[in-house]
Each structure stands twice: as structure tokens, then as C-alpha cells.
């Protein structure tokens, strides 16, 4: 048994990861672009391109 097994519930983490892999993730491109622009100064076009 390694240190990660002792410090975490590995079975629970693996099952949760499998569930997340099966779920669709929807992103709002406009919101993502706005959030990126709020954190990155002077790169509005790059933020918009990344969000699309």
C-alpha cells in the first residue's frame, strides 16, 4: 500500500472520475471569454478565440 492509498479513498476517486467522464460538460462561450478577459489584460482577441 502506497502513501496515496492511505491518504485518500482511491476507489471513490476512481468511480467519481468515471462518472465525470460520462457526463457532458457545457460551457458558455461568452461567459468564458468575459472571465478570461477579466484575468488577462490586453489580450481580448485571444480570449475570444479560446472561448470559441
C-alpha positions in Angstrom: 0.0 0.0 0.0 1.5 3.3 -1.0 1.1 6.7 0.6 -1.8 7.8 -1.7 -3.8 4.8 -0.9 -3.5 5.5 2.8 -4.3 9.2 2.5 -7.2 9.0 0.0 -10.2 6.9 -0.8 -8.9 5.7 -4.2 -12.0 3.7 -5.1 -14.3 6.7 -4.5 -12.0 8.9 -6.6 -11.8 6.4 -9.5 -15.6 6.0 -9.5 -16.2 9.8 -9.4 -13.7 10.2 -12.3 -15.6 7.6 -14.3 -18.9 9.4 -13.7 -17.4 12.7 -14.8 -16.1 11.2 -18.0 -19.6 10.1 -18.9 -21.2 13.5 -18.3 -21.3 16.2 -20.9 -19.8 19.5 -19.9 -21.4 22.6 -21.4 -19.6 25.9 -21.4 -21.0 29.3 -22.0 -18.5 30.8 -24.5 -19.5 34.4 -23.8 -19.1 33.9 -20.0 -15.8 32.1 -20.5 -14.5 34.9 -22.7 -15.5 37.6 -20.1 -13.9 35.6 -17.3 -10.7 35.2 -19.3 -10.6 38.9 -20.2 -11.0 39.8 -16.5 -7.8 37.9 -15.7 -5.7 38.7 -18.8 -5.0 42.3 -19.7 -4.7 43.3 -23.3 -5.5 40.0 -25.0 -9.2 40.3 -25.7 -9.0 38.7 -29.2 -7.0 35.7 -27.8 -9.6 35.3 -25.0 -12.4 35.3 -27.5 -10.6 32.8 -29.8 -10.0 30.5 -26.8 -13.7 30.7 -25.7 -14.9 29.7 -29.2 
